[in-house]
Every structure is written in C-alpha cells, then in structure tokens.
C-alpha cells in the first residue's frame, strides 16, 4: 500500500516535532509538580490542569491549588499543541486520501485543545467571567480527539511507517484512553472526585504516549527511507 506521509527534510523535522511535543509537556509537568510543595502535589489526587494555575493559592474545583510555576506548565501545553499541529502538517499529506486528512483534522483539534488548556486556566476567576468554557472545551476536546487520533494512526500504521507492534499499541492506547474518559467524567460529574488526577491521567497519558510513539516511528521510518537509494517507484510516490 502506498504511504500517506511525505518524505524529505521537512517530513523528518515534522516527525521530531511530534515526538518533542509530549516530551516538552511531560518535562513541564514534572518540574511544575516538583515546585508545588504547600501542600505537596499528588498526581493521583490533584487535577492536572491545576498545575497551570498562576497567582495566589486558591480552592478551585474542590481542591487547594498552589502552583508556583504555573506559567511553566501553561507554556508546556501551548508548545505541545503548536508542535503537534505543525509537525502533523509537515508529515501527513492530505492529497493521499481520507486517512491522512482525518489525522490532520484530529491533530488540529487535539493541538488546539491542549493549547486552550494552557491559555485559559481552570481558575475561579475564569469560572466567574465565563472563560472556563474554553478551558473545558479544550480539555475534553483533546481527550476525545487525541485518543481517536491514536486509533486512526494505528489502523493505518503500515501506510504511515509504524511496525505491526506499534500499530497495535497505538490502537490499544487510544482505546484505553476512550474507555477511561466516561469513568473520569462520572468521577467529576457525580461529585465523588475520588483520585480525579488518576482518572484524568488515564485519559491523557495514552494520547501523549501515542504521540511519542508516532513521532519516534516516523523519525525512524524517515531515516530508513533516506538511507536507501530511491527506486523509480519511490520517485513517483515522492513526486
């Protein structure tokens, strides 16, 4: 089957951007969480988005939030979203059919969603002025589109450059994230709020792992393609 990804230096750069996005976000998360000491941040209990709260300590969505490096987390989310969108457009060629076009749409939705989480904080102030809507839409948008993207990528793994094992892993990650989503929403909407950070990460981390898997697989495939001489068939595909 013909590939649905571009080749060349731009595509190699795009693969690295897709890989770099979740790594930047994870680094920002770990640094920000380590700085949150009063009270100590708990990744199982505390909201992920509370890491991005700037300003004085506050009680938001039932939890005490005190993130001294909130701007670092917000920047990490925005950078992640931008890198995902730019990287996807550098790699996937929508002229190759519905599948790459769908991946691009999902990448834009996921990238925009995670960026909105960084721009519009889940703070009491934004609850009061109504801007919390953008935070909520961004968070739920990336949770759904990001996991669907992992499934779509995995189902077209042979045309993207993923091995069979990585293709199955991508589908499994997206499926696990989507299955965790209703449990997370039930935990929130019922007011139970038991280990909400754990349920939230059960939805988010499969997306991030999927993007890291996709970026590293694309980078490896691009290196292999660059290392072997082009056949006449490859030349026609590249054009």
C-alpha positions in Angstrom: 0.0 0.0 0.0 1.2 3.5 -0.8 2.4 5.7 2.1 0.3 8.6 3.3 3.3 10.6 4.7 5.6 13.0 3.0 9.4 12.4 2.6 12.4 14.7 2.8 13.9 17.1 5.3 10.6 18.8 6.2 8.9 15.5 7.0 11.9 14.5 9.2 11.6 17.7 11.0 7.8 17.2 11.4 8.4 13.7 12.9 10.7 15.2 15.5 8.2 18.0 16.4 5.5 15.4 17.0 7.9 13.5 19.3 9.1 16.6 21.0 5.6 17.8 21.9 4.8 15.3 24.7 8.3 15.3 25.9 8.1 19.1 26.5 4.8 18.8 28.2 6.0 16.0 30.5 9.1 17.9 31.4 7.0 21.0 32.3 4.6 18.8 34.3 7.3 17.2 36.4 9.1 20.5 37.0 5.9 22.3 38.0 4.7 19.4 40.2 8.0 19.3 42.0 7.8 23.0 42.8 4.3 22.6 44.3 5.1 21.9 47.9 2.4 23.5 50.0 0.6 21.2 50.2 2.7 18.6 48.2 1.2 17.9 44.8 -0.3 14.4 44.4 -0.5 13.2 40.8 -3.3 10.7 41.8 -5.4 13.2 43.7 -4.8 16.6 42.2 -6.2 17.9 38.9 -3.6 18.0 36.1 -4.9 21.5 35.0 -4.3 22.9 38.5 -0.6 22.8 37.7 -1.2 25.7 35.3 -2.9 28.0 37.8 -0.9 31.2 38.4 -1.4 33.8 41.0 -2.2 33.3 44.7 -3.3 29.9 46.2 -7.0 29.2 45.8 -9.5 26.5 46.2 -10.8 25.6 42.8 -13.0 22.6 41.8 -12.9 21.2 45.3 -9.1 21.2 45.7 -6.5 23.6 47.1 -4.3 24.8 44.3 -0.9 26.3 44.8 1.4 26.1 41.8 4.4 28.4 42.0 5.5 27.5 38.4 2.0 27.6 36.8 3.3 29.6 33.9 5.8 26.8 33.1 3.0 24.3 32.8 0.9 26.6 30.7 3.8 27.2 28.3 4.4 23.5 28.1 0.8 22.9 27.0 0.8 25.6 24.4 4.1 24.5 23.0 2.9 20.9 22.8 -0.2 21.9 20.9 1.7 24.0 18.4 4.4 21.4 17.8 1.7 18.7 17.2 -0.2 20.8 14.6 2.9 22.0 12.8 4.5 18.5 12.9 1.4 16.8 11.5 1.2 19.2 8.6 4.8 18.6 7.8 4.4 14.9 7.8 0.9 13.9 6.6 -0.1 14.5 3.0 -3.9 15.1 2.7 -3.7 14.5 -1.1 -3.1 10.8 -0.3 -6.7 10.1 0.8 -9.2 10.4 3.6 -6.9 8.8 6.3 -4.1 11.4 6.3 -6.7 14.2 6.0 -8.5 12.8 9.1 -5.3 12.5 11.0 -4.6 16.2 10.2 -8.1 17.2 11.4 -7.7 15.3 14.6 -4.2 16.7 15.2 -5.5 20.2 14.8 -8.4 19.5 17.3 -6.0 17.9 19.8 -3.3 20.6 19.4 -5.8 23.4 19.7 -7.4 21.7 22.7 -4.2 21.3 24.7 -3.2 24.9 23.8 -6.6 26.2 25.1 -5.9 24.5 28.4 -2.7 26.4 28.7 -4.2 29.8 27.6 -7.4 29.6 29.7 -6.7 28.4 33.2 -9.2 26.4 35.3 -9.3 29.1 37.9 -12.0 30.7 40.0 -11.6 33.9 38.1 -12.3 32.2 34.8 -15.3 30.4 36.3 -16.6 33.9 37.2 -16.0 35.6 33.9 -17.1 32.6 31.7 -13.7 31.9 30.2 -13.7 28.5 31.9 -15.8 27.3 28.8 -12.7 27.5 26.6 -10.7 25.6 29.2 -13.3 22.9 29.4 -13.8 22.6 25.6 -10.0 22.4 25.2 -9.6 19.7 27.8 -12.4 17.5 26.7 -11.6 18.2 23.0 -8.1 16.9 23.3 -9.2 13.9 25.4 -11.5 12.7 22.7 -9.7 13.8 19.5 -6.3 12.8 20.8 -7.4 9.2 21.6 -9.3 8.9 18.3 -6.2 10.1 16.5 -4.2 7.3 18.2 -6.7 4.7 16.9 -6.7 6.2 13.4 -2.9 6.3 13.3 -2.6 2.7 14.5 -5.2 1.4 12.0 -3.2 2.9 9.1 0.2 2.1 10.7 1.5 0.2 7.6 1.0 3.3 5.4 2.5 5.6 8.0 5.6 3.7 8.8 4.7 2.0 12.1 5.6 -1.6 12.7 2.7 -4.0 13.4 3.5 -4.0 17.1 3.5 -0.2 17.3 0.3 0.0 15.2 -1.4 -2.3 17.7 0.0 -0.4 20.6 -1.4 2.9 19.2 -4.8 1.4 18.8 -4.7 -0.1 22.3 -3.6 3.3 23.8 -6.4 5.2 22.1 -9.0 2.6 23.1 -7.8 2.6 26.7 -8.0 6.4 26.8 -11.5 6.5 25.3 -12.7 3.8 27.8 -11.2 5.8 30.7 -13.0 9.0 29.6 -16.5 8.1 30.8 -15.1 7.0 34.2 -13.3 10.3 34.5 -16.4 12.3 33.6 -18.5 10.2 36.1 -16.0 10.8 38.8 -16.3 14.6 38.2 -20.0 15.0 37.5 -21.2 12.9 40.4 -19.0 15.0 42.8 -17.2 11.9 44.0 -13.9 13.3 42.9 -12.0 10.1 44.1 -8.4 10.2 42.8 -9.5 12.6 40.0 -5.9 13.1 38.9 -5.5 9.4 38.3 -8.6 9.2 36.1 -7.6 12.3 34.3 -4.2 10.9 33.5 -5.7 7.6 32.4 -7.3 9.6 29.6 -4.4 12.0 28.8 -1.3 9.8 29.1 -2.4 7.4 26.3 -2.6 10.4 24.0 0.9 11.6 24.9 2.4 8.1 24.7 0.7 7.7 21.4 2.2 10.9 20.0 5.7 9.9 21.3 5.2 6.5 19.6 4.1 8.1 16.4 6.9 10.7 16.3 9.7 8.2 17.0 8.3 5.7 14.5 8.0 8.4 11.8 11.6 9.6 12.5 12.9 6.0 12.2 11.0 5.4 9.0 12.3 8.7 7.5 15.8 7.7 8.4 15.4 4.3 6.8 13.9 5.9 3.6 16.8 8.5 3.4 19.4 5.7 3.9 18.3 3.6 0.9 18.5 4.6 -2.7 15.3 5.7 -4.4 13.7 3.2 -6.9 11.7 4.5 -9.8 8.5 3.6 -7.8 9.7 5.7 -4.8 10.4 8.6 -7.1 6.9 8.6 -8.5 5.5 8.4 -4.9 7.6 11.3 -3.7 6.5 13.4 -6.6 
